[in-house]
Amino acid sequence: MKRNPLVWLSEVMLTITAIPVLAMMVHVTLDVALKYIINTPIQGTLEITAYYYMVSIVVLPMAFVELTRQSIAVDLFYQMMPNKAQIVVTAMVLTVTALGYGGLAVISWPDALESLEKNEIVMGTVNIYIWPPRFLLPIALAVATAVCVYHLIRLIISPKAREELTAIHQVDPEKEAI
């Protein structure tokens, strides 16, 4: 069976997110342990955590969240709307989200290139190159944009996708009773 490359890429980015999560856990734990056991913390832990781990953990899963439509949603009135209105609202939300992600990707790409040209570093107890993670944001945002556009196209051309995409935010009475 042929797999959608966008689904594959989103899942790979989500899976890769496990690496900085585990690395941060080990790194910070070692830093604290070494600080209190032998009074020698790992230099640059704060900078690496802030510029590498946290950025990766936040932006890499973004496309998967959009793919599975699991972002935060307030659908108080949405549930009361007729099906056609739900389709229109879903299309509008996907369009605005794609434009937002795409705009941020376009804006952040030159910043990443500028950071690379400058060979940007942050000076703390040690110098840390911070230009590599600057590219994560525009790349992750571009993939999230592509996922939103993919959903929008599916919504427009496929009745099955329309049903799937509008049903995501429907309340299941059995689950609500629990």
MORADA-V218546 format. One record per residue. N is the residue number from 1. RES is the residue in three letters. NEAR is the number of other ideal C-beta (glycine too) atoms within 12 Angstrom. Layout:
# MORADA-V218546
N|RES|NEAR  N|RES|NEAR
This chain:
# MORADA-V218546
1|MET|4  2|LYS|6  3|ARG|11  4|ASN|17  5|PRO|15  6|LEU|26  7|VAL|24  8|TRP|18  9|LEU|27  10|SER|35  11|GLU|24  12|VAL|22  13|MET|35  14|LEU|30  15|THR|18  16|ILE|25  17|THR|29  18|ALA|19  19|ILE|20  20|PRO|30  21|VAL|23  22|LEU|17  23|ALA|23  24|MET|27  25|MET|17  26|VAL|20  27|HIS|27  28|VAL|25  29|THR|19  30|LEU|20  31|ASP|26  32|VAL|18  33|ALA|17  34|LEU|18  35|LYS|16  36|TYR|12  37|ILE|12  38|ILE|12  39|ASN|8  40|THR|15  41|PRO|22  42|ILE|23  43|GLN|18  44|GLY|25  45|THR|29  46|LEU|22  47|GLU|26  48|ILE|32  49|THR|29  50|ALA|22  51|TYR|31  52|TYR|32  53|TYR|31  54|MET|24  55|VAL|29  56|SER|33  57|ILE|28  58|VAL|24  59|VAL|34  60|LEU|35  61|PRO|30  62|MET|38  63|ALA|43  64|PHE|28  65|VAL|27  66|GLU|38  67|LEU|31  68|THR|19  69|ARG|30  70|GLN|17  71|SER|25  72|ILE|8  73|ALA|20  74|VAL|11  75|ASP|21  76|LEU|10  77|PHE|13  78|TYR|24  79|GLN|22  80|MET|14  81|MET|18  82|PRO|13  83|ASN|19  84|LYS|12  85|ALA|16  86|GLN|26  87|ILE|27  88|VAL|20  89|VAL|26  90|THR|35  91|ALA|27  92|MET|18  93|VAL|29  94|LEU|36  95|THR|22  96|VAL|17  97|THR|31  98|ALA|30  99|LEU|20  100|GLY|21  101|TYR|33  102|GLY|26  103|GLY|18  104|LEU|24  105|ALA|30  106|VAL|18  107|ILE|18  108|SER|27  109|TRP|23  110|PRO|16  111|ASP|24  112|ALA|29  113|LEU|16  114|GLU|16  115|SER|25  116|LEU|20  117|GLU|12  118|LYS|15  119|ASN|15  120|GLU|22  121|ILE|19  122|VAL|24  123|MET|13  124|GLY|19  125|THR|16  126|VAL|16  127|ASN|16  128|ILE|25  129|TYR|21  130|ILE|27  131|TRP|23  132|PRO|21  133|PRO|34  134|ARG|31  135|PHE|28  136|LEU|37  137|LEU|32  138|PRO|30  139|ILE|29  140|ALA|39  141|LEU|35  142|ALA|33  143|VAL|38  144|ALA|41  145|THR|33  146|ALA|31  147|VAL|40  148|CYS|38  149|VAL|26  150|TYR|30  151|HIS|37  152|LEU|29  153|ILE|21  154|ARG|28  155|LEU|31  156|ILE|19  157|ILE|14  158|SER|17  159|PRO|14  160|LYS|12  161|ALA|23  162|ARG|25  163|GLU|17  164|GLU|19  165|LEU|34  166|THR|32  167|ALA|20  168|ILE|27  169|HIS|25  170|GLN|22  171|VAL|16  172|ASP|12  173|PRO|9  174|GLU|7  175|LYS|8  176|GLU|9  177|ALA|7  178|ILE|6
